[in-house]
Amino acid sequence: MSDIFYMQRNDRRTILAVAAVLVMAIGTAIYVGSDNKTTPEKTPPGTATTRKRTNEKTVGSAETTYYDAGGRKTELFTFDPNTADSTQLLRLGLAPWQVRNIYKYRAKGGIYRRPADFARLYGLTKGQYERLLPYIRISDDYRPAAEAYAAELHEPYERDTLRYPLKIKPGEHIALNSADTALLKRVPGIGSGFARAIVRYRERLGGFYKVEQLLEIDNFPQSALPYFTADASHCRKLNVNKLTLAKLRRHPYIGFYQAKTIVDHRRLHGPIHSLDELSLYKDFPPETIEKLRNYVEF
């Protein structure tokens, strides 16, 4: 050891520096080792330790706490999706955009009547639903009344004949030119939409002279035809010698060019005395002439 004093000055400095580094390394190792005994090892998110903590659950008396895949602490507790506020829904682990979808659904009058209805929430995953399902509690106020009072409803069922009129039987008939919408809806296959369409088309025509004219209504069910009768004597007549072009063209069987032909014929040749006079024009083929015979007068 005494030989160190006989070394060159530069050699002594080098040996002393190396010794100092060794002492510092040994001291650091001792300090870190003692610190690991008291402080848990910190690992970055995504390591095995973090994943283990993600699945760890602490069960209390009323709530269950867990960590989602992003390391966010969330809680599980009983809730009613019809009344839970945004704070509660976020605590359950739902994303803000999922909470907004719940609020939009409720604002439009949507109701979760049973726990399974919550699965309809847009964007809800299978894992989220299965985790939340045991905690969903629907208040009795939102249950269907027929279900809540099923035991008390012993009266025999009576059909609402105002909303769902009783249909007539085969062999029975309804007068097509005089029936109102309520009576028309008694025909099998005829609901409110077709009943209104029949009345509107009857008004435009001036009445039906045969039942088959109903097929001129879009998508009209042919199976309903046998339940109607039509009387041509109830058809309203158009005076083709007096009506203006605008009024003539309102009829379903008279278009613009046909109405103009009638007006021009009256101007050039005087009053019309027969539909045969109009048959000379290309705008009045035989089938149109036959249809108009029940609706025109001179």
PyMOL commands that set and color helices and strands:
alter all, ss='L'
color gray80, all
select helices_A, chain A and resi 2-6+9-36+48-54+86-91+96-107+115-120+126-135+140-142+145-148+150-152+181-184+192-205+211-216+222-227+232-234+245-248+256-269+275-278+286-292
alter helices_A, ss='H'
color red, helices_A
select strands_A, chain A and resi 58-59+64-67+73-76+174-175+228-229+238-239+296-297
alter strands_A, ss='S'
color yellow, strands_A
deselect
rebuild
show_as cartoon
